[in-house]
Amino acid sequence: MKIIDDCPGAAPLKRPTIIFKACPKCGEEVELFSSDVKMDCDNCGFTIYNDTMSCVQWCEYAKGCVGEETYNDVMEMIKRKKQQETQDTTG
């Protein structure tokens, strides 16, 4: 992964931190890194998405900065989140 050294917005991808989230299905604590797009719960297998917003969404240099694979992973996560929000509001 190539990341521009001076970009503060890419810091969570460059120097990942650990995030703990509760599984919405079983309540188990799930550990993921800030650079992870998703993680499966070890207890029940439910897929938890890292919904932390990133500069990847708006920066014109994002794909070159974080690399195409990470860029595509983040954009796919954002797309899924929007689809889920639409489903939640339409019933």
C-alpha positions as CSV (number, residue, x, y, z in Angstrom):
1,M,0.0,0.0,0.0
2,K,1.5,3.3,-1.1
3,I,0.5,6.3,1.1
4,I,1.7,9.9,0.8
5,D,3.7,10.5,4.0
6,D,2.4,14.1,4.6
7,C,-1.3,13.3,4.3
8,P,-2.9,13.5,7.8
9,G,-6.2,12.1,6.5
10,A,-4.5,8.8,5.6
11,A,-3.1,8.3,9.1
12,P,-5.7,5.7,10.2
13,L,-4.8,3.7,7.1
14,K,-1.1,4.2,7.4
15,R,-0.9,3.7,11.2
16,P,-3.9,1.6,12.0
17,T,-5.4,1.7,15.5
18,I,-7.5,-1.0,17.1
19,I,-11.3,-0.5,17.2
20,F,-13.7,-2.5,19.4
21,K,-17.3,-2.8,18.2
22,A,-20.1,-4.8,19.7
23,C,-21.6,-7.3,17.2
24,P,-25.2,-6.2,16.5
25,K,-26.3,-9.8,16.3
26,C,-24.9,-11.4,19.4
27,G,-23.3,-8.6,21.4
28,E,-19.8,-10.1,21.3
29,E,-16.9,-7.6,21.3
30,V,-15.2,-7.6,17.9
31,E,-11.7,-6.3,17.4
32,L,-10.7,-4.7,14.1
33,F,-8.1,-2.3,12.9
34,S,-9.0,1.2,11.6
35,S,-7.7,0.0,8.2
36,D,-10.1,-3.0,8.1
37,V,-13.2,-2.6,6.0
38,K,-15.0,-5.4,7.7
39,M,-14.5,-8.3,10.1
40,D,-16.6,-11.3,10.9
41,C,-17.6,-11.9,14.5
42,D,-15.8,-14.9,16.0
43,N,-18.8,-15.9,18.0
44,C,-21.6,-15.9,15.4
45,G,-20.0,-15.1,12.0
46,F,-22.0,-11.9,11.5
47,T,-20.0,-9.4,9.3
48,I,-19.3,-6.1,11.0
49,Y,-18.4,-3.1,8.8
50,N,-16.0,-0.4,9.9
51,D,-18.1,2.7,9.3
52,T,-15.4,5.2,10.2
53,M,-15.4,7.9,7.6
54,S,-12.3,8.5,5.7
55,C,-10.7,11.1,3.4
56,V,-10.8,8.3,0.8
57,Q,-14.4,9.4,0.2
58,W,-13.6,12.9,-0.9
59,C,-9.9,13.3,-1.7
60,E,-9.0,13.4,-5.4
61,Y,-5.7,11.8,-4.6
62,A,-7.1,9.0,-2.5
63,K,-6.6,6.1,-5.0
64,G,-3.0,7.0,-5.6
65,C,-2.4,7.7,-1.9
66,V,-3.8,4.5,-0.3
67,G,-3.6,2.2,-3.3
68,E,-6.3,0.9,-5.6
69,E,-7.2,-2.2,-3.4
70,T,-7.8,-0.2,-0.2
71,Y,-9.6,2.5,-2.2
72,N,-12.0,0.0,-3.7
73,D,-12.5,-1.7,-0.4
74,V,-13.4,1.6,1.4
75,M,-15.7,2.7,-1.5
76,E,-17.5,-0.7,-1.5
77,M,-18.1,-0.4,2.3
78,I,-19.5,3.1,1.8
79,K,-21.8,1.8,-1.0
80,R,-23.1,-1.0,1.2
81,K,-23.7,1.4,4.1
82,K,-25.7,3.7,1.9
83,Q,-27.8,0.7,0.6
84,Q,-28.4,-0.4,4.2
85,E,-29.5,3.1,5.2
86,T,-31.9,3.2,2.3
87,Q,-33.4,-0.2,3.2
88,D,-33.7,0.9,6.8
89,T,-35.7,4.1,5.9
90,T,-37.9,2.4,3.2
91,G,-38.9,-0.5,5.4
